[in-house]
Amino acid sequence: MVIIIVIIYSIHNLITVMKFSPSVISGLVGSIVLTALHQVLKANVKHAPRMDKLGEQALQKVISVAGGEVKSEENLYNITMAGDLTGNALYYSLVGSLPVNSVAAGASLGLAAGLGAVLLPEELGLNKKYSNATTKTQLLTIAIYLAGGIAAGLVHERLANRNG
């Protein structure tokens, strides 16, 4: 509960004090929603998506191609989480640039990301079980990305109406 209050206070400060654009804030909210849902599911649901493991595997591949390695599992997890939060925030920040209303844009972005997370791992040489272990895993994977997109769209719509 304390984390949620801190996040809400931080977002409030981003909006009122630092004057970040609605798209940036929306992307950040979408990323936080996606990540929070993922963490809750992986801790409580059998056959939950393991996008953290998929991200770690992808990061290890990129780092090894570059001739490096991440020696600690904790460091690998932390770097992956930072990259996921940043990348997803940037992706969801596109809600304000698409030529449809923000919620439809967010839903479209979320659905596209969710489908990509289910359909692309094997094509990229990654272990597909993290998003494809069962039909339930596939549906939950799509759902968490969709939820992140919808959250980003709702926040963008609210902020754009407030500012414009």
N, C-alpha and C positions, 0 to 999 in steps of 0.2 A: 504494500500500500504506500509506503514511503517513497518508493521508486516512482510510482505513478504520479504522486504529488510533485516530486522533483522534476519529472518530465514535463508536466503541465506548466509548472512555474517557468521552466527553461523555455518552453515554446512561447509562453506569454511574453517573456523578455525578448525573444527573437523578434516577435511581432511589434511590440511597443517601443522597445529601447533601440534595438539594432536595426530596425526597419528592413529586414530581409524580405525578399519578394514572396508573394503568395505561392509561387511555383516551388521555390526552394523549401519553404516551410512545409508545403503539402508533400513534397517528395520525402522529406525527413519523417513526417508522420506516417506515410505509407510504409516506409522502410521499418519503422519501429513496430507498427502493427504486424507486419509480416514476420518480423523476428520474434516478437512476443508470442504470437500464435504458434510459431514453430517450436519455441522453447517449451511452451505448455504441452503441446502435443507429444513431443519426444519424451517428456517426463511422465506422461500419463496414459498414452494410447499405444496399444500393441500395433505394430506395423505402421507407425507414424513415419512421415517423410523424414529423412536424415540429410537435409540439404547442407548441414554443417559438414558432414562426412564427404559429401560430393564436392563441396567447396575446398575442403582440405586436400582431397585427391587432385583436383584441378590445380591448386596452388603448388603442390609438390611437383606436378608435371612441369609447370612453367619454370619453377626454380631449378629443377634438375636440368632442364634444357639449357638454362643460363649458366650451368656449372656450379650451382650452389646447393645448399641443403638447410633445412630447418631441423635442428637437432632435438628440440624438446616438443613433445606433444602439446604442452600448454602454450608454447609460443606459436606453434602451428595453428592451434585453435584461435588464439587471440588475433593473430594476423588475418586469419580467414574471416573472423567475425567483423573486424574493422573494415575489411574489404567489402564484405557483404552489405554491411550497413551503408557504407559510402556509395557503392555501386547501385544498390537498390534505391537509395535516396535520389541519386542523379537520374536514374531511369524513371522513377515515379514523378519527378519534377517536370516531366514532359506533359503532364496533364494540362498545363496552361497554354501549350503551344499547338495543340491539335484543334482542327476546325469544327469541333462538336462541343456540346456542353461538358463541363469538367467531370461530372460523375460518369457520363458515358465514356469519356476519354480514359478515365481511371479504370473503369471496368474493362475496357478494351485492352489497355496496357497490362492489367493484371491477368486477364485471360490468356493473352499472348505469352506472358512470362511463365505462367503455370503450364501451358501446353509445351512450351520450349523446355521447361524443366523435366517434363515427362518424356518428350520425344527425342531430345538431343543427346543425352549422356552417352548412349552407346555409339552414336555417330561420332562423338568427340573422343572416343577411346576411354570413357569413364565407366565406372561400375553403375549399371542402370538400376540395381536393386535399391539404391538409396531413395529413388523416386518412383520405382516401379515394382516393388516387392509383391504387392497385391493390388487388386482393383481399388481397395480401400486406400492404399498408399497413394495411388495415382490421383484419386478424387480429392484426397486431403491436400496433396501437393498443389493441384490446381486451385483448390478453395483458398489456401492461405495467400497465394499470390493475388487471386481475385479480391480477397478482403483488403489486402494492402492497397491495391489500385482503387477500390471504391472509397476507402478511407482518405486516400490522397485527393480523390476527386471531390469528396464532400468538403474537406477542409479548404481546398482551392476555391470551390464555389462560394463558400461562406466568406472567405477572406476577400475574394474579388468583388463580391457584392458590398462588402463593408468599405472597401477602398475606392470603389468606382461608382 
